[in-house]
Amino acid sequence: MRRLTILLILLGAMQLVLPLRADVAGTRALMTFGFLILAAVTVGELAKGVRLPKIVGYLGAGLIFGPHVAGVFDAQAAAELSGISTLAIALIAFLAGAELRWSEVRARGRVIVSMLGAELLMSLVAISLTLFALQRFVPALSGPLPEVAALCLVVASILVVHSPSVTMAMLNETGASGDMTRTTLGIVLVADVVVVLLFSASVSIARAVIDTGGAGGPSAGMLVWEIVGAMLIGAILGGLVALYLKWQSGDLFIFALAVALFGGELANVAHVEPLLMLLTAGFVMENVSKGRGESLRHAMERSAAPVFVVFFALAGAKIAPREVAALSVVAVPVVLARMLGIWGGSRLGARWSNASQVVRDHAWKGLISQAGVAIGLATIMAQSLPGTGRSLQALVLAVIAINETMGPILFGRGIEAAGEMPSETGTPGELVTQQAGTAH
């Protein structure tokens, strides 16, 4: 009851204060940022009370109070906070890379590659065939057979992507650690590299068979640079951070934010894939610094807590319930086909690589979530394939919205079933949880 009262007070304050200062530059964004932190944390605690992951509460807060439902803040206010999402993705990528140790990658490499390859292939085929079977419900898939097949492949290459942000959020919120969770994290991170290449190839094939009105697309050289350049620049950045940590071991709060901000801007200037670049930087920093990176990770987690809350709330605000409902006749079968492909592929890959039984039974539950990366690829599809791409974007976003909501719940159940949920005290994720009840 106390939390519901807090929400009512926040809503009343927004309705009274915001109109008074709406004409002042930056006021609306600042008010929205503050409101989302408090409202999302409150809803997250309510979600926890009914045994749902807090991240579901953050997403729900954005959905309920966003422009598509209650309209407490509008789309323009959310757009003014786009920098928060950019910063959050940078922090997520760097911290995710810092979670990978070379010794662990070598030890789990066979399992990760086998499970990733099998689940990506089965998911890609399942999604493509489902879209092809339901093409009469999707106007954009009404063309000649080669065009329909190419478009189905493009959409499937987006929808096979996983969510590093949700995975890291759940691990930090719960403090979970074990064979299943570490394997899931490895699959999710490696998958991003594979999916970027797969999506680029799919778009190139689609552009070769579809008249796109002369819209320009990235050349093969640019695509190679986005990947190779990201890894090269990321390795240099990670090495420089490790060198700095050799001489500086004090409070790294400001330095942690500076690394994320600088890394994100550097990726834009160099025209490389930012997620991959910062992931590489975190990986190199952790494995070169010989244990000194722990202080930087803790500083990043402290500084990132409110950023991650707002990031997931903004992601929830992008969900349009009416659009999802209108496309449910196609979106729901696609979601089920994707889930079946992930379940079957990951179990098959785990069996091939002799993974433990807990990995075979539960790792697939951590691969359902989708978020920022998938939304970004859907935007690129719309830009690269004018007309058809924009028509398919709504369908892709509807599928992402369902996976974005359902994925954290499944992963949370998987962690519990795997027995990798730590005790309530002294968990590795306690620092972040105490800061704002969030994770990255």
N, C-alpha and C positions, 0 to 999 in steps of 0.2 A: 504493500500500500504506500509505503514511503517513497518508493521509486516512481510509482505512478503519479504521486503528488509532485515530485521533482519535475517530471515531464510536463505536467500541466502548468507549473510555474514557468518553465522554460518557454513553452508555447505562448503563454501570455506576455512574457517579456519581449519575445520577438515581434509579436503583433503590435505592441505599444511603442517600442523603441525604434525599430527599423524604419517605419514611415517618417519619423522625425528627422532622420539623418540620411535618408536614402540618396540625397543629391550630392553628398560629400564623397569625393573620389576615394575608393578603397573601403568605405564604411560597410557596404553590403557584404563584401567578401570577408572582411574581418568578423562581422557579426555572424555570418554563416559558418565560418571556421569555428568560432567559439561555441555556437549552438550545436554543431555536429559533434564536437568532442564530447560535450556533456550529454547530449541526447543519445549518441551511439553507445557510449560507455554504460549509460543507464539501461538501455534496451539490451545491451550485451549481458548485463547482470541478470536481467529478467530471463533471457534465453538460458543462461547457466542454471537458473532456478528450476527449469523444466528439462534439464540434462541435454541441452543443445549447446554446440560450440559457441563461444562468444562472437566469433566472426559472423555467424548467422544473424546475431542481433545487430551487428554493425551494418550488415547489408540490409537488414529489415528496416533499420532506422532511416537509411538513405531512401529506401523505396517508399516508406510511409510518409515521410516528411518532405520528399522531393517533389519535383514539378508534375509528376504523373499521378499523384494521389492527393495528399493534403495541400500541397503547394505552399508549404511554409517558406521554402526558398525556391526560386525559379531556375530555369536552365541557364540564364545569363550569370546568375550568382555562382552556379556550379562551374561554369566555364571559367570564371575569374579565378577559380581555385585549381586550375589545371596544373599549375606549377607544383602543387602538393603531390599530385599523382606522379609527375616526373621525378620529383625527389624521392618519393616512396619506392618507385621502381628501381632507382639507382641504389638505394639502401638495400633493398631486397636482393638485388643481383650481387652486390659486393659481399653481403653477409652470407648469402648462399654459397658463393665460391669459397669463402673462408671456412665453411663447414666441411669442405672436402679435404681430406688428407691424402697425400699421394699413396701412402702405405695402404690406406683403406680402399682407394680406387683400384690398386693392383689386386687386392684380396677379393674384391667384389666384381672385378671387371667382367669376368665370364658370365656371371649371373645377370648383371645389368644389361650387357649387350644382347644376350639371348632373350631375356624377357622383353626388352625394348623393341627388338626387331620383330618378334612374334606378335606383340600386341599392336604395334603400329601397322603392320601389314594386315592383320585381321580386322582392325578398326577401319582402316582405309577402304578395304573391300566391302565390309558390311555397310558403311555409310554410303558409299557410292551406289551399291545395289539398291539400297532403300530409297535413295533419292530418285534413281532411275525408275523404280517401280511406282513411285508416287508423282511422277512428272506431270501428270494431268492436273494436279492440284497446285502446281507452281508455274505461272505463266512464262517465266524466264526460261523454263526448260521445255519449251514447245517447238524448238527449231529442229533442224536436221540431226540425224543420229550422231555424227562426229562432234557437232557443237554441244549437244546435250551431254555426251560422254565427257568431253573436256571440262565443261562447267561442273559436272558432278565431281570430277577429280579435284578441281580447285576448291570447292566447298569442303570436300572430305579432307583435303590437306590442311585446312584451317581447323576443322573440328577434331582432328586427332591430337591437337596440342594439349598439353597439360598446364598446370598453374604452379609455378615456383612460389608465387606470393602466398597462395592459400596453403601450400604444403609447409612453408617456413612458418606461417602464422600459426598453424595447428601445432607444430612441434614446439614452438616457443610458448604458446599458451598452455600446453599440457606438460611441457618438460619431458615429453616422451623420448625414449632412446632405446634402441634395440635392433635386432637383425632386420625385422620387417621395416621399421621406420627409416633406418639408414639406407636400406636397399631402395625403398620408394624414393627417397630424396635423390639418390644417385640417378635413378631412371628419369625423374622429372627434369633434372638439370641437363643431362646429356641429350634428352629428347628435344630441348629447345634448339640445339645446333642442327639436329637432323631435320626438324620440322621446317626451319628457315630454308634449308636447301630444297626440301621437298616442295614447299609452297612456291618458291621461285621457279622451279622446273615446271610445276603445274601451270602457273600463270603464263609462262613462255609457250607451253603447248597450246593453251587456250587461245592466246593471241595469234598463234599461227593458223588456227582453223576458224577464228571468228573475226568478222569485220568490226574493228573497234573504232572506226571513224578517224583513224590516224593518230590516236592518242599515243603519246610517247611512253615507253616503258624503260626500265633499267637495262643496260647492256650486260652481256655476260661478264665483261671485265669489271663492271661496277658491282655485280653480285659477288664475284670472287673477292674483291677488295673489302666489301662489307663483312665477310667472314674472316678472311685471312688478316686483314687490317685490324679488325676488332681484337683478334687474339694477340697480334704483335703489339699494338698500342697498350692493350690491357696488361700484357706481361711487363712492359716497361714501367707502367704506372704502379703495378704491384711491387716491382723491385724498388722503385723510389720510395714508396710508403714503408717497405721493410727497412730500407736504409735509414729513414727518418726515425723509425721506432728504435733503432739501435742506439741513437743518441738522446732520444726523448722518451721518458717513461712516466711523465706526470699525468695530470688531468688532460685527456684527449677529447673532451666533449666538443669543443669548437672545431678541432682538427678533423674529427669524424664527419661532421656536417660538411666541412670544406672539401674533403675527399669525394663525397657523394656528389656535391654540386659541381665541382670541377670536372669529375669524371663524366657526368651527364652532358655538360657543355662541350667537353672535348670530343665526345662521340658525335655530337651534332656537327661540329666544325670539321671533323675528319671524315664525315659521312660513312661511319661504320655502325654496325649493329650494337646499340648501347647495352642491352642485356648481356650479350656475349662478352663485350669488352670488360664490363665491370665484374662479371662472374670470373673471368680470367684474372683480373687484377686481384680480387679477393683470394683466389686459389694460390696465385704466386706469392702474395704477401704472407699467407698463412704458412706455406711450406718453405719459404726462404727465411722468414724471421725467426725460426727455431723457438717457437713458444711465446715470442714477444707480442704476437698479434692478439692475444687474449684480451689485453687491456683496451685495444682499439675496438674489438668486437663489443665489449661491454659498454664502451662509450657510445657506440653507434646505437645499441639497443636502447640506452637511456634517452638519447636525443630523438630516436625515431618513434617512440611510443605514441605520442599524439598524432604524428604524421600518418602512421598506419591506421589508426582509428578513422581518421577523416578519409583516407584513401579508400577503404572498404565501404564507407558510407557513401562516398561519391560514386563508387561502382554500383551500389544498390540503387542510387538515384537515376542511373541510366536505364534501368529496367522499366519497360513500358507494359504494364499488365494487359492492356487492351490488345496491343500488337502480339504479345505472346499468346493470348487466348485465340486471336483470329488465326494464327498460324499453327495452332496446336495439332491440327489434323496431320501435319507433316512433321512438326518439331518433335512431338512426343515419340513417334516411331523412330526418328533419327536418334534421339537420346537413348532409346532402348537398344537400337542396333549398335551404337557406339559402346554402350555399357557391356553388351554381350561380347563385342570384339575385344574389349580390354580384359574382361574376365577370362575368356577362353584363351586369348593370346598370352597373357601374363602367366597363367597356370601352365600352359604348354611350354613356354620358355623356361619357367622355373623347373619343370620336370627335366627338360633337356640338359640344364646346367646343374642338376642335382642340388638345387636350393633347398633350404630347410622347409619343413612342413608348414611352419608359421608363415613363411614368405609365400608359399604356394597358395595358402588359404586366404590370406588377408591383404597382401600387397596391392592387389587390384583396386581395393577400396580407396587408396590414396591417389589414384590416377584419374578419378572422375572429374575433379574440379577444373574449371576454366575461369579465366579473368582477363587481365590486361593484355597479355600477349595475343590471345585469340581476337580480342576486340581490335587491336592494332592491325592484325592481318586482315580482318574483315574490312577495315577502312582502306587498306592498300588495294584490296580486291576491287572495291568500288571505284577507286581512282584509276586502276590499270585497265579495267574492263567497263567502260562507260555503258550505261543502259542496262545490260544484263547483270553486270557486277553490282550495281546499285539496287536492282530489284532483288537480288539474292542476299544482300546485306541484312535486310530485315529478318529473313529466315535464320541466317547464321546467328544474329544477335538474340533471337528468341531461344535457340538451342543453348547458347552460352548462358543466358539468364537462368534456365532450368538447371544446368550443370553447376552454375555458380552457387545456387542455393542448396542443391542436393549434395554436392560433393563434400563440403566440410562435415556434414552430418554422417555420411558414410565413412569418411576417414576417421572421425572420432570413434565410431562404433568399432572400426577395424583395430584401432590402437587398443581399445579396451579388450577386445576379443583376443588380441595377440599377447595380452598380459604385459604390455610395455608402458602402461600408465604408471608413473611414479607415485610415491606417497604424497599427501597434501602438503608436507613440509619439506623444505630443503630441496626442492626440485630445481633442475638446471634452468627452467624457465621462470623461476620465481622473481627475478629482477624485473623482467618486462611486465609480468603480471601485476606486480606491486605498483609499477609506474602508472599504468592506465588500464590494466586489464586487457591489454592487447598483445599483438605479436606481429612479426614481420613476415 
